[in-house]
Amino acid sequence: MRQDTKMPIAEAKDFAVAGASPAPGDTPATPVSIRAMRHSYGELRTIERLDLEVPAHGVLGLVGPSGCGKSTLLELICGLREPEDAGAIEVGGAAAATERLARCAYMPQRDLLLPWFSALDNAALALRNHGMRRAAARREAGRLFQRFGLAGFEGSAPAELSGGMRQRVAFLRTLLSGKPVLALDEPFASLDAITRAEMQEWLAGALEADPRTVVLVTHDVEEALYLSDRVAVLSARPARVIEELNVPAPRAANRDGAVTNPTFVEARERAMQAMRSASSSKPQDGQRKVPL
């Protein structure tokens, strides 16, 4: 495994260049709306009367007990599934699954890099899927490797990269799709604590440079509060929103300062209390919004 290189935050804030990924400010304003949605797998109800709104270029964090339907919700938003029971999902005003899929890029928990492809060819896959020829796709993706802290690793196989570098390649591939909505499912779950904190700070800079509408699923309450504008706590299955928190100073440049700020610590404790409640009791009707 080759040594990781920490990407300077200043470079993360300056990564957008020509290619499939729009320049800062050019990404279409694409909100996400979920209204009265219910979903089941046969007789198993997974989501119950869910209402969520994500404004264009907003970041919504979703936390909740394991198995409550968070990943299923991302698949529904992206058009990989349709609600089985009731409700409506719109992405940029589009309700059909194929139209939602055209507007969303889904990044699952695992990086899913192809082991027989180099790092550069893995990143360029998003462009190849748009019909770009291999040489042009490699050229466009390669322009971003320096700014993603990956310079010199273009020819490396995934097995030669550290976990943080693999996640950067996977995220670069996601961004190069040019989709205005990013659905991120535990993107840093496999990383150690130090690398995970570095990647959170890096992602904050990337989203500042190239704003997208983001729905982030994570088990890490601190991660959700740092990266999001708003955090929704979901109940145990069937999932419904039991609490929403407006986040103090989302994606602050100084992560260490942000997460130790008393207001942030208070928000984290409220979210943890809601999580404990969600894990130990049945969901209650309605939800509470807690401004901070």
N, C-alpha and C positions, 0 to 999 in steps of 0.2 A: 504494500500500500504506500502510495506516495504521500509526502508531507502536505498537509493542508496549508493554505495561505489565507490569512485573515484579510478580508476585503475592507479597505478604508471606507468609512461611511460617506466621506465626501465623494468617492467614486460611485457609490451606490446611488447617490442623488443625481448623478449625471450620466446615467447609462443609456437613455433613450436615443436611438439613432435611426437612420433610414432603414427601411425594410418592412416586414409585415407588422412589426410592433409600432403603433402610432407614436408620433412625437408628443411630448407633454402638451396637454390641452386639446389634442386632436381625437382622443378616444371618445366615441359617442356616449352621451349622457344616457345611461341605461339603468333605471331603477328596477327593483324586484318587489313584487307584491304577492302576498299569500293571504287569501281570505277564506275563512271558515273551512279550512281543509281537514278532511278526515281520510285516513288511509289504513287499509288492513291487508294482511296476508291470509286469505281464507277467513277463518274465524278469529285469528289473532289480530286485534286492533293495535296498531303501532303509533298512530298519530290521531289525536282527538281535538277537533275544533281549534285549529291553529290559525292565528292571525299575526302576520309579521310584515313590516314594510322596511325596505332598505333603499334610501335615497340614492340617486345617481352619484357615483364616486364615494359613497359611504361604505364603511366597514362594519359589518355585524358579526359579533362573536357569539357562538352557540356553545353552551356548556350544559352538562346534565349527566345523570347516571349512565353507566355502561348499558347498552342495549335499549336505550330509550327511543331510538329512531333518528339520531342526528345524521348518520351517513345516508339513511334512506331519504331524509329531507333534502340533502344535497343532490341525490340522484333525481328526485322529483323536480327540483328547481332546474336542473340541467336538461330535462326532457328525456332522461334515460328510463324513467318510469312515468306513469300517469296516476293521479289519485284514484284509488279504487272505489271510494265511497261518495265523497262530496267535496265541494269547494273549488276554488280557482287559483291558478298560479299564472302570473304574467311577468315576463322579462322584457323590459322596454316596450310594454304594451302588447306584446305577442303572447298568445295563450297556447297555441298549438305546440306539441312536443318538438316537432322538427324545427320550428322557429326558435324555441327556447334553446335548443341544442346549438343552433347556429350562432347564438349570442353568448354562450357560456363555455369556459374552459375548465375542465374538472381535473384537479390534481389529487390523486388518492394518497393513502397513507404511505405506501411504498413508492420509491422513485421509479420503478419499472423501466430502468434503463436496459436497453438491449445489450447483452454481454458481448455479442459479436460485432457491435458497432463501437467506434471511438466516441469520446466525449463530444467532439464536434459533430459527428454524424447523428448522435442521439439528439443534440440540441436542434439540428437542422430538420429533424423529422416533421416538425410542425409546418415548416415551409414546403417540404416535399409533399405533404398532404394537401397543400393548396395548389399543387401542380407545378411548383418551381423545379427546374432541373437541378440535378445534384450539385454541380459545380457552383451555380448561382446561390443555392441554399447554403452550401458550406461557406461561401464568401460572406453572405449576409449574417449568418450566425457567428462566424469568426470575428466579425467586427465588435461583438459584444463581450468576447472572452476576457479582454483586458479589464473592462469595467465591471465584470462580475467576479474579479479575482481569480480567473482561471487561465490567464496567459501562460503559455508553455505546456499546458496539459491538453491541448486540442487533440493530439494523437493518442492519448492514454485510454486504455480500456477501463470500463467502470470498476473492475476489480482492483485497479491500481489507484483509485481515488479514495480519499477519506469520505466519511459519511456526510460532512458538511459540503464538500465539493460535489458529491453526487446530488445532493438536494439543490444546489445552485444550478447544476446542469438541468435537472428536472424542472426547476422553476423557470429557467431561461426558455426551455422548450414550451412551457405553458404560456409565457408572455409572447413568444414569437407567433403564437396562433392568431394574435391580433384581436382576440375576443374581448369585449368590454366588461364581461362579468367573470370573475374568478371564484370558483368553488374549491376551497382548500380543506381537505380532510386530514387533520392531524399531520401537517406537512413536516413537522420537526420531531415527531414522537420517538423516532429511533435514535436520536442524537443524545450525546452526553450533555450534562447540565451547562457546562461552559460553552460548548459549541452551539447549543440551543439558544442561549442568551445572545451570542454573537449573531446568529441567523435571524433572530427576532429584530435586532437592531438594524441589520442589513435589510430585511424586508420592509421595515418602516421607512428607510431611506428610498428604497425602490418605489414604494407606493407614493411617496412624496414627489418623485421625479415623473412618474407615469401613473396618474390616478386611475384606478379601476373601481368598479363596484365589486365588493368582496363579501362573501359569506364564509366565515372561518369556523370550522368545527375543531374543538380541542378539549382535552381533559384538564389542561393546565389553566386554572383561573387567572393566574398572573399574566400568562401569555395572552389570553383573551382580552384582559383589561388594558394591557399595554398596546396591543395592535389595533384594537377596535375603537369605534366611536361610541358604540352601544353594545351591551352584552345582554343576551336573553338566557335566562336559566330555565331549562326544561325539566318537567316532572319525570318521574319514572313512567315506563310504558303503561298506557298510551300517552305519548308526549303532548303536553300543552305548556304554554309559557306561564310560569308561576311568578316570575319576577323579571323586571328589566332595569338595568342600571345605565345611566348616562356616564361616560367615562371621563375622569379628570385628565386633561392634557394627553390625549391619545397620541401615540407614536412620537413622543418627545425625543429630541436628539440625544439627550443624556438619559439613557435607559436606567442606569443605576440610581440616578437622582430621582427619576420619575417613580420607580417602584418602591422607594423608601419614603416618599412624601407621605405625610400623615393622611391626607385626603385619599390618596391611592390605597394606603393600608386599610383605611376604613371601608372603601369600596370592596376591597378583596375580602374582608371579613364578612360583609353583607352577602357577597356572592357565595362564600363558603357556607354561611348559615343557610342560605336558600338551597344549596346543594345537599347539605345534610338533611334538611327537611324533605327534599325531593327523594332522597334515598330511603328514608325511613317511614314515609307516610304516603297515602294515596293523594293524587293531585286534587286541588280544590278548584271550584269554579272561579273564573276571572283571573286577573293578574294585577300586580302592583307595579307602578312605575316609581322609581326612586331617583329623583334628580340629585346630583352631587355638585 
